[in-house]
Amino acid sequence: MSLNTITIDPVTRVEGHGKITITVDDNGNVADSVFSVQEFRGFEKFCEGRMLWDMPAITSRICGVCPVSHHLAAVKACEKILEVEPPPAANLLRELLHMGQVIHSHALHLFFFALPDFLSGEKTNDDRSIFGLLDTQNKLAKQAIALRKAGQDIVDTVGGGRLHPASCLPGGMSKPLEALERMDLYKQLKGVVKFARTGVHIIRDIYEKRKEVFAKFADFPSLFMGLTRDGKLELYEGPIRVMDSEGNHVADFSADDYLQHIEEKVKPTSWTKFPYYKHFGFPGGFYRVAPLARLNIAESTGTPMADEELALFKKVGNGKPITSNLFYHWARSIELLYAVEHAMRLLSDPEILSPDVRVPAQRKGGQGIGVLEAPRGTLIHHYEADSNGKITKANFVVSTAHNNEAMNRAVRCVAESTLQNKEIPKRSLNLLEMAIRCFDPCLSCSTHAFGKMPLDIAIENMEGETVWRYRYGARAEGQGARAEG
């Protein structure tokens, strides 16, 4: 039986370029789907030889979308090696910094990238971007911008820069928070918390109108993984839980023991590894992370408004985890609300203004593991250093990598439901984009520029001849879409 391939290249960027290859048999059925990351990073290797205290600054350059997450994971790993515990005020400031990252990242994805799909229509080629919303939903778009700005201002104030933070050092923080800074940040959050809840209601209303679409879109069983503490949503510190799609607790373990439970598979199709729960093997042990996984695992969030919304979210699953990928957006909106509420709670703690934000750290060697929940999922930094504090080995299990196999499954589900006569109808191309957008992987900088992917989809025969082609959103070719063949 001969096979044809549909190639989407480039789809977007994950610290480089990525593509999707869908293999179709002669009967027009999807035989396989592969999401490939085509560019080699090598970040772990060139960290070798650097000093521990350089790592928080170096690793924040891994990603321009979630640099705070890498900054914090790095400093936590360094402190494990140096055997130093930062003062209480420093931990409060770091968690506040993390909430700022979550707020602006979730607001960016939810309102700028994901929501336009629903307000414009899943299968249209309209302007699915914040600019389209500014034209059609002006008030909503401006409120979304203000919400994201509140998160960015937290990062700027506490982190010492909007893009690459520099305030977290082994042993604590480089500077305390001033009273006027706290007042300004709290005022901003108070001004946007109502709209953060409105965002949840918008997604919930969309679900109520399109229950069948939500239920069937890229729906498949998997494991779910994330941090939790006493059953509550935890984004900064806590043990890791693995749950199956029936709601059974598969494992609970300390982040320091992640190598006993997680392995990474290498495939020749991608430079990004495929992590999985090692006791179930691969692919049986593949799992999902990020908002949907975290809320499936959590019994509560610990903040009042987010808990009310979580209770409504949980009803959809009838006591079991929700497995359809479109629910990532609803879960993300609840986490966004939680992050705003929790940031306000942190700012209300008098200890956060303490000038005691750093303790001295002595040069040491050893190994340390720093783990937290980045907006896109569980992030692991693992370092080994010699007695001088020089890095001898570094391992990063980045959030997007955890979802690697799940993204393959999601694309295959959508391809199987939309493929017609060995072609993907133009009206359905956006569904493939939406399958990737659900995960909010680190693809944002190229994927969502002006709300369109530069898709180039080609079907070739066994002789390598192109028999069908569709190009969409190619910036060099001007606006709009162009079909060939």
Residue pairs with C-beta under 8 A, 6 or more apart in sequence:
1 25
1 26
2 25
2 26
2 461
2 462
3 23
3 24
3 25
3 26
3 31
3 462
4 23
4 24
4 25
4 26
4 422
4 459
4 460
4 461
4 467
5 21
5 22
5 23
5 24
5 459
5 460
6 21
6 22
6 23
6 24
6 415
6 424
6 457
6 458
6 459
7 19
7 20
7 21
7 22
7 456
7 457
7 458
7 460
8 19
8 20
8 21
8 22
8 432
8 455
8 456
8 457
9 17
9 19
9 20
9 21
9 456
10 17
10 18
10 19
10 446
10 454
10 456
11 18
11 19
11 20
11 35
11 436
11 443
11 447
11 453
11 455
12 18
12 436
12 441
12 443
12 444
12 446
12 447
12 453
13 442
13 443
13 445
13 446
13 447
14 37
14 272
14 400
14 441
14 442
14 443
15 37
15 39
15 41
15 43
15 62
15 63
15 442
16 37
16 38
16 39
16 40
16 41
16 271
17 37
17 38
17 39
18 35
18 36
18 37
18 38
18 443
19 35
19 36
19 38
20 33
20 34
20 35
20 36
20 411
20 432
21 33
21 34
21 36
21 269
22 30
22 32
22 33
22 411
22 412
22 415
22 419
23 30
23 31
23 32
23 33
23 34
24 30
24 31
24 419
24 422
24 459
25 31
28 419
28 420
28 421
28 422
29 416
29 419
30 412
30 415
30 416
30 419
32 412
33 408
33 411
33 412
33 415
34 269
34 270
34 408
35 270
35 404
35 407
35 408
35 411
35 436
36 269
36 270
37 270
37 271
37 272
38 270
38 271
39 271
40 271
41 62
41 271
43 59
43 62
43 394
43 396
44 394
44 395
44 396
47 55
47 58
47 59
47 391
47 394
48 391
48 392
48 393
48 394
49 390
49 391
50 58
50 390
50 391
51 389
51 390
51 391
52 78
52 81
52 82
52 170
52 383
52 385
52 389
52 390
52 391
53 78
53 169
53 170
53 361
53 389
55 74
55 75
55 77
55 78
55 381
55 383
55 391
55 394
56 71
56 72
56 74
56 75
56 78
56 166
56 168
56 169
56 170
57 71
57 164
57 166
58 74
59 70
59 71
59 73
59 74
59 381
59 396
60 67
60 68
60 70
60 71
60 74
60 164
60 165
60 166
61 67
61 164
62 70
62 396
62 398
63 69
63 70
63 398
63 442
64 163
64 445
65 105
65 442
65 444
65 445
66 101
66 105
66 374
66 375
66 376
66 399
66 442
67 163
67 164
67 165
68 97
68 98
68 100
68 101
68 155
68 159
68 165
69 98
69 101
69 372
69 374
69 375
69 379
69 399
70 374
70 379
70 381
70 396
71 159
71 164
71 165
71 168
72 94
72 97
72 98
72 168
72 236
72 370
72 372
73 370
73 371
73 372
73 374
73 379
73 380
73 381
74 370
74 381
75 94
75 168
75 169
75 170
75 370
76 368
76 370
76 371
76 372
76 381
77 368
77 369
77 370
77 381
77 382
77 383
78 170
78 368
78 370
78 383
79 85
79 86
79 170
79 171
79 361
79 368
79 370
80 256
80 366
80 367
80 368
80 369
80 370
81 364
81 365
81 366
81 367
81 368
81 383
81 385
81 389
82 170
82 171
82 361
82 362
82 363
82 364
82 368
82 389
83 364
83 366
84 170
84 171
84 359
84 360
84 361
84 362
85 359
86 94
86 171
86 172
86 173
86 357
86 358
86 359
87 172
87 354
87 356
87 357
87 358
87 359
88 351
88 354
89 173
89 176
89 351
89 352
89 353
89 354
89 355
89 356
89 357
90 172
90 173
90 357
90 358
92 346
92 349
92 351
92 352
93 158
93 167
93 173
93 176
93 177
93 352
93 357
94 168
94 173
94 236
95 236
95 342
95 346
96 154
96 158
96 343
96 346
96 347
96 352
97 154
97 155
97 158
97 159
97 165
97 167
97 168
98 235
98 236
98 372
99 151
99 154
99 235
99 339
99 340
99 342
99 343
99 346
100 151
100 152
100 153
100 154
100 155
100 158
100 159
100 343
101 151
101 155
101 374
101 375
102 151
102 235
102 335
102 336
102 339
102 375
103 147
103 148
103 150
103 151
103 154
103 336
103 339
103 340
103 343
104 148
104 149
104 150
104 151
104 152
104 155
105 151
105 375
105 376
105 440
106 291
106 332
106 333
106 335
106 336
106 339
106 375
107 144
107 147
107 148
107 151
107 199
107 336
108 148
108 444
109 332
109 375
109 437
109 440
109 444
110 144
110 199
110 203
110 329
110 332
110 333
110 336
111 130
111 133
111 140
111 141
111 144
111 147
111 148
111 199
112 129
112 130
112 144
112 148
112 448
113 129
113 437
113 440
113 444
113 447
113 448
113 451
114 329
114 332
114 434
114 437
114 438
114 440
115 133
115 202
115 203
115 329
116 127
116 128
116 129
116 130
116 132
116 133
116 451
117 128
117 430
117 433
117 434
117 437
118 206
118 210
119 132
119 133
119 136
119 137
120 126
120 127
120 128
120 132
122 213
122 430
122 431
122 434
123 427
123 428
123 430
123 431
124 427
124 430
125 426
125 429
125 430
125 472
125 480
125 481
126 132
127 135
127 450
127 451
128 430
128 451
128 452
129 448
129 450
129 451
129 452
130 141
130 144
130 145
130 451
131 450
131 451
132 451
133 140
133 141
133 144
134 141
134 142
140 202
143 192
143 195
143 198
144 195
144 199
146 191
146 192
146 195
147 192
147 195
147 196
147 199
147 336
147 340
149 188
150 185
150 188
150 189
150 191
150 192
150 340
151 339
152 162
153 184
153 185
153 188
154 185
154 343
155 161
155 162
155 165
156 162
157 177
157 181
157 184
157 185
158 165
158 167
158 177
159 165
159 166
159 167
159 168
160 166
160 167
160 174
160 175
166 174
167 173
167 174
167 175
168 174
169 358
170 361
171 358
171 359
171 360
171 361
172 357
172 358
172 359
173 357
173 358
174 358
175 357
176 353
176 354
176 355
176 356
176 357
177 352
177 353
178 353
179 353
182 347
182 352
182 353
185 343
185 347
186 344
186 347
186 348
189 340
189 343
189 344
189 347
190 344
192 340
193 305
193 337
193 340
193 341
193 344
196 336
196 337
196 340
197 305
197 309
197 337
199 333
199 336
199 337
200 309
200 330
200 333
200 334
200 336
200 337
202 333
203 329
203 330
203 333
204 309
204 312
204 330
207 214
207 316
207 327
207 330
213 326
214 324
214 326
214 327
215 324
216 324
216 417
217 324
217 325
217 326
217 413
217 414
217 431
217 434
217 435
218 324
218 325
218 326
218 409
218 410
218 413
218 414
218 435
218 438
219 323
219 324
219 325
219 413
220 323
220 409
220 410
220 413
221 244
221 245
221 323
222 245
222 286
222 287
222 288
222 323
222 406
222 409
223 242
223 243
223 244
223 245
223 250
223 277
223 280
223 285
223 286
223 287
223 288
224 242
224 243
224 244
224 245
224 287
224 288
224 289
224 292
224 293
224 296
224 297
224 321
225 240
225 241
225 242
225 243
225 277
225 287
225 288
225 289
225 293
225 297
225 378
225 402
226 234
226 240
226 241
226 289
226 290
226 293
226 294
226 297
226 298
226 373
226 377
226 378
227 234
227 235
227 237
227 238
227 239
227 240
227 241
227 255
227 294
227 371
227 372
227 373
227 378
228 234
228 238
228 239
228 241
228 294
228 297
228 298
229 237
229 238
229 239
231 298
231 299
231 300
232 298
232 299
232 300
232 301
232 302
233 294
233 295
233 298
233 300
233 301
233 302
233 306
233 335
233 338
234 298
234 373
235 294
235 335
235 339
235 372
235 373
236 372
236 373
237 372
239 252
239 253
239 254
239 255
240 251
240 252
240 253
240 254
240 255
240 258
240 261
240 371
240 378
241 249
241 251
241 252
241 297
242 249
242 250
242 251
242 252
242 261
242 277
242 287
243 249
243 250
243 296
243 297
243 321
244 250
244 321
245 320
245 321
245 323
246 320
246 321
247 296
247 319
247 320
247 321
250 277
250 280
251 261
251 277
251 279
253 260
253 261
255 369
255 371
255 380
256 369
258 369
258 371
258 380
258 382
258 397
259 382
260 278
261 277
261 278
261 279
262 275
262 276
262 277
262 278
262 397
263 275
263 276
263 278
263 282
264 273
264 274
264 275
264 276
264 397
264 401
265 273
265 274
265 275
265 276
265 282
266 273
266 274
267 274
270 404
272 400
272 401
272 404
273 397
273 401
273 404
274 282
274 286
274 401
274 404
274 405
275 287
275 397
275 401
275 402
275 404
276 282
276 283
276 284
276 285
276 286
276 287
276 405
277 285
277 286
277 287
278 285
279 285
282 405
283 405
286 405
286 406
286 409
287 293
287 402
287 406
288 402
288 403
288 406
289 376
289 377
289 378
289 399
289 402
289 403
290 328
290 332
290 375
290 376
290 377
290 399
290 403
290 439
290 440
291 328
291 331
291 332
291 334
291 335
292 322
292 325
292 327
292 328
292 331
293 377
294 331
294 335
294 373
295 310
295 313
295 314
295 331
295 334
295 335
296 317
296 321
296 322
298 310
300 307
300 310
301 307
301 310
301 334
301 338
302 338
302 342
303 337
303 338
303 341
303 342
303 345
304 341
305 337
305 341
306 334
306 335
306 337
306 338
306 341
309 333
309 334
309 337
310 334
313 322
313 327
313 330
313 331
313 334
316 322
316 327
322 331
325 410
325 435
325 438
325 439
326 434
326 438
328 438
328 439
328 440
329 438
332 440
346 352
363 387
363 388
363 389
364 385
364 387
364 389
365 385
365 386
365 387
365 388
365 389
366 384
366 385
367 382
367 383
367 384
367 385
368 382
368 383
368 385
369 380
369 381
369 382
369 383
370 380
370 381
370 382
371 378
371 379
371 380
371 381
372 378
372 379
373 379
374 399
375 399
375 440
376 399
376 400
376 403
376 439
376 440
376 441
376 442
377 399
377 400
377 402
377 403
378 397
378 399
378 402
379 396
379 397
379 398
379 399
380 395
380 396
380 397
381 394
381 395
381 396
382 394
382 395
382 396
382 397
383 391
383 393
383 394
383 395
384 391
384 392
384 393
384 394
385 391
385 392
386 392
398 442
399 442
400 439
400 441
400 442
400 443
403 439
403 441
406 439
407 435
407 436
407 439
407 441
410 435
410 436
410 438
410 439
411 432
411 435
411 436
413 435
414 431
414 432
414 434
414 435
415 424
415 432
417 431
418 424
418 425
418 428
418 431
418 432
422 459
422 468
423 459
423 468
424 432
424 457
424 470
426 470
426 472
426 481
426 483
429 455
429 457
429 470
429 472
433 447
433 453
433 455
436 443
436 447
437 447
437 448
446 454
447 453
449 475
452 472
452 473
453 472
453 473
454 472
454 473
454 474
454 475
455 470
455 471
455 472
455 473
456 469
456 470
456 471
456 472
456 474
457 469
457 470
457 471
457 472
458 466
458 468
458 469
458 470
459 466
459 467
459 468
459 469
460 466
460 467
461 467
466 485
467 485
468 485
469 483
469 484
469 485
470 481
470 483
470 484
470 485
471 477
471 481
471 482
471 483
471 484
472 481
472 482
473 481
474 482
